[in-house]
Amino acid sequence: MRNKKINKIRDDYFLAEEKYRKFNKEDKTSFDLYAGQEVKNKLREFNVVKKNTFISGLYVGEDPDSLNNSINKAKEQLIESMRNDLKIEKS
């Protein structure tokens, strides 16, 4: 059971990395053209947290605890900045 969970996390990580590489290769120019500075800064912060977590092996907090999980916090801040940039109210 534990091994399946670890394998799923690994597979999800590699899928996310592949999507991120594709984004950088194909869509980054459009993103840089249209995204506001706050969104760009939050994306940069998210990338730093991700790198520190997966490369340096830093502890991020428990997954279900979104208040203390640094990846979830960075992701939520990025999403919120995108909503603000697009003038979308949080539902």
N, C-alpha and C positions, 0 to 999 in steps of 0.2 A: 504494500500500500504506500509506504513512504517513498519507495523507489519510483513508483508511478508518478507521485506528486513532484519529485525532483526532476524526472524526465519531462513532465509537462512544463514546469517552470523553465527548464533549459530550452525546450522547443519554442515556447512563447518568446523567450529572449532572442533566439536566433531569428524568428519571424519578424520581431520588432526591429532588429538590426538591419535585416534585409529591406524592410519597408523604409527605414530611415535612409539607407544608402540610395534607394531609388528616389526618394524625395530630394535628397541633395543633388542627385544627378539630373533629374528631370524638372522638378518644380521649384527649386530654390530661387531661381531668378524671379519668378512671379511672386513668390512669397516676399522677397526683399523689396520688390517694387510696390506691393500693396499693403504690407503689414506695417503697423505703426511701430514707433520706437519702443514702446512699453512691451509689445508682443515680442519683438526681437530680443529685448533684454531678458524677458521671462524664458524664452526658448534657450538662450545662452545659459541661464541659471539652471534650467532643467537638465541640459546636457552636462553641466559640471556635476550636479548631484548624481546623475546616472553614471558618469565616468568614475567618480569617487566611490560609488557603491560597488560597481561590478569589476572595476579594475583594481582599486585599492582594497576592496573587501570590507569597507566600513559597514557598520551595523546601521540599518535604516529604520528599525522599529518593526513591530508586528504588522503583517499585511492588513488584518481587519481593523486595526487601530489607525484610522485615517488622520487623526489629529497628531499622532506622534510618528507617523511613517514619512520620512523625508521625501521619498519619491512621490508618494501620493500628494503631499503638500505642494511640491514643485509643480506637479501635473495640474492640480486644481488652480494654482496661481496662474499658470499658463493659459488654461481654459478661460478663467475669469478675465484675463487681459484681452483675450480674443473676443469675448463677448462685449467687453467695454469698447473695443476698437470698432466692432460692427454695430454697436448700439443695440445689443440684444439683451433683454431683461432675463434674469435667471428665473426659470420656472419652478 
